[in-house]
Amino acid sequence: MTETQRDWNQNYLDADTPWDSGGPSPHLEELLTRHAIAPGRALEIGCGSGNNALLLARLGFTVTAVDVAPHAIELARQKAREAGLEIDFRVADLLQSGCGREIAGGEPFPFVFDRGVYHCLRRDGVGPFLENLRDLIAAGGIYALLAGNANDPCEREIGPPQVHAHELTAELDPLFELIELRECRFHGLPIETPDGEEVLPLAWLAVLRRRAS
């Protein structure tokens, strides 16, 4: 187990997972409807305890879902069993070379959902992550992501990593055409501002199409 895996896994073992709202992101079903994405094969990266993967399966998608934390995958598999849903949950580290090829198995996905992986992994450089996305997402396929928004006016030391719009578009442009970029709020536990107010962190919702080459 890598150091990254150990750190994330410990969060799940300690139930120290403020990003886990206990339910699916409301933005997921909304974007599926808005962009007329029909059920088919789907991949969730950074699936955590499986909330969004379960929603996709209930909506009729054939779902593969991955996370770097083994205990998160254990929790997700348990939820799927209890719900009577068949989902292919796997442990995977998307900073490792060849990880995308191994997950896709030669059949890239037409739809990939990411609630928080990009904004974490970009801190180590997006190169290895993009190479794995190249193998994971079919040409013309959709990559939808939620990322921390650097326009958030709250001065804070906790909450999701943040990215500016121009950084997001520049970093993902080599592989993707931007379809939609809008501000929204992360669904889940609020964070406390320095003046004691509780707010949901500001986010970017980005929908991108994989370029043909």
Stockholm file with secondary structure:
# STOCKHOLM 1.0

chainA/1-213         MTETQRDWNQNYLDADTPWDSGGPSPHLEELLTRHAIAPGRALEIGCGSGNNALLLARLGFTVTAVDVAPHAIELARQKAREAGLEIDFRVADLLQSGCGREIAGGEPFPFVFDRGVYHCLRRDGVGPFLENLRDLIAAGGIYALLAGNANDPCEREIGPPQVHAHELTAELDPLFELIELRECRFHGLPIETPDGEEVLPLAWLAVLRRRAS
#=GR chainA/1-213 SS CCHHHHHHHHHHHTTCCTTCCSSCCHHHHHHHHHTTCCSSEEEEESCTTSHHHHHHHHTTCEEEEEESCHHHHHHHHHHHHHHTCCCEEEECCTTSTTHHHHHHTTCCEEEEEEESHHHHHGGGCSHHHHHHHHHHEEEEEEEEEEEEETTCCCCCSSSSCEECHHHHHHHHTTTEEEEEEEEEECCSCCEECTTSCEECCEEEEEEEEECCC
#=GC SS_cons         CCHHHHHHHHHHHTTCCTTCCSSCCHHHHHHHHHTTCCSSEEEEESCTTSHHHHHHHHTTCEEEEEESCHHHHHHHHHHHHHHTCCCEEEECCTTSTTHHHHHHTTCCEEEEEEESHHHHHGGGCSHHHHHHHHHHEEEEEEEEEEEEETTCCCCCSSSSCEECHHHHHHHHTTTEEEEEEEEEECCSCCEECTTSCEECCEEEEEEEEECCC
//
